[in-house]
């Protein structure tokens, strides 16, 4: 005879899911603080001219956390904890969006937009010439 899986207890499952979300939130805050201090310390280093190179560390750090949360969500789903798995999948989606935003910001800083075209200076014949101290100005063409 095969052993049946233990019954799902929704209250215990939800509490376990909340506990995991709080622990992951603490992990994300620690990572954000560490990466913020890293950026703050780098602001004191002399920088070469031109755009900075792309910094992959925040993207990889939050990508790794996202992958870990996805793995945990899959394990909870396989373990019969649907509420915990749902919370983990939601957290993974939010972390994935955050990772994508970090990547886009880093790419935009490393690849600034080229300067737009400058307006040509007016040729001298189109400028108004004022010869008197307070009189009317003479403008070509009118």
C-alpha positions in Angstrom: 0.0 0.0 0.0 1.3 3.4 -0.9 1.4 6.2 1.7 -0.9 9.1 1.0 0.4 12.6 1.1 -0.3 14.6 4.2 -3.5 16.7 4.0 -3.0 20.3 3.0 -3.5 22.8 5.8 -4.3 26.1 4.2 -3.6 28.2 7.3 -0.2 26.6 7.9 0.6 26.8 4.2 -0.2 30.5 4.1 1.8 31.2 7.3 4.8 29.3 5.9 4.4 31.3 2.7 4.4 34.6 4.6 7.5 33.5 6.5 9.3 32.7 3.3 8.3 36.0 1.8 9.6 37.9 4.8 12.9 36.1 4.7 13.2 36.8 1.0 12.4 40.4 1.6 15.2 40.6 4.1 17.5 39.0 1.6 16.6 41.5 -1.1 17.0 44.4 1.3 20.5 43.2 2.3 21.4 42.8 -1.4 20.1 46.3 -2.2 21.9 47.8 0.7 25.2 46.1 -0.2 24.9 47.1 -3.9 24.0 50.7 -2.8 27.1 50.9 -0.6 29.2 49.5 -3.5 27.9 52.3 -5.7 28.4 54.9 -3.1 32.0 53.7 -2.5 32.7 53.7 -6.2 31.6 57.4 -6.5 34.9 58.4 -4.7 37.1 56.7 -7.3 38.2 58.8 -10.3 36.3 58.0 -13.4 37.6 57.9 -16.9 36.0 60.2 -19.5 33.0 58.8 -21.4 30.2 56.6 -20.4 30.8 54.1 -17.6 30.9 50.4 -18.6 27.9 48.3 -17.9 27.8 47.0 -14.3 26.5 43.5 -14.4 26.7 42.9 -10.6 23.2 44.2 -9.7 21.6 42.4 -12.6 23.3 39.1 -11.8 22.7 39.4 -8.0 19.0 40.0 -8.4 18.8 37.5 -11.2 20.3 34.9 -8.9 17.8 35.7 -6.1 15.0 35.5 -8.7 16.2 32.1 -9.8 16.4 30.9 -6.2 12.8 32.1 -5.5 11.6 30.3 -8.7 13.3 27.1 -7.6 11.8 27.4 -4.2 8.3 28.0 -5.7 8.6 24.9 -7.9 9.7 22.9 -4.8 6.7 24.1 -2.8 4.4 23.3 -5.6 5.8 19.8 -5.9 5.6 19.5 -2.1 1.9 20.1 -2.0 1.9 23.7 -0.6 -0.1 25.7 -3.2 -0.5 28.9 -1.2 3.3 29.1 -0.5 4.0 28.3 -4.2 1.6 31.0 -5.4 3.3 33.6 -3.1 6.7 32.5 -4.3 5.7 32.7 -8.0 4.4 36.2 -7.4 7.6 37.2 -5.6 9.6 35.8 -8.5 7.6 37.8 -11.0 8.2 41.0 -9.1 11.9 40.2 -8.6 12.1 39.4 -12.4 10.6 42.8 -13.2 13.1 44.5 -10.8 16.0 42.6 -12.4 14.8 43.7 -15.9 14.6 47.3 -14.7 18.1 47.2 -13.3 19.4 45.7 -16.5 17.7 48.4 -18.6 19.0 51.2 -16.4 22.6 49.9 -16.5 22.4 49.5 -20.3 21.1 53.1 -20.7 23.9 54.5 -18.5 26.5 52.5 -20.5 25.0 53.5 -23.9 23.9 57.1 -23.7 21.9 58.6 -26.6 24.0 60.4 -29.2 23.7 64.2 -29.2 21.0 65.5 -31.4 21.7 67.8 -34.4 22.5 71.4 -33.6 20.7 74.2 -35.3 22.9 76.0 -37.9 23.7 79.6 -37.2 21.7 82.2 -39.2 23.6 83.5 -42.2 24.6 87.1 -41.8 22.1 88.3 -44.5 19.1 87.2 -42.5 20.0 89.1 -39.3 18.5 92.4 -38.4 21.0 95.3 -38.3 20.3 98.2 -35.9 22.5 101.2 -36.9 20.9 103.9 -34.8 20.9 104.0 -31.0 17.1 103.8 -30.6 15.6 103.9 -34.1 14.1 101.1 -36.1 16.2 98.2 -37.3 16.8 97.3 -40.9 15.9 93.6 -41.7 16.6 92.1 -45.1 13.5 91.0 -46.9 11.1 93.2 -45.1 
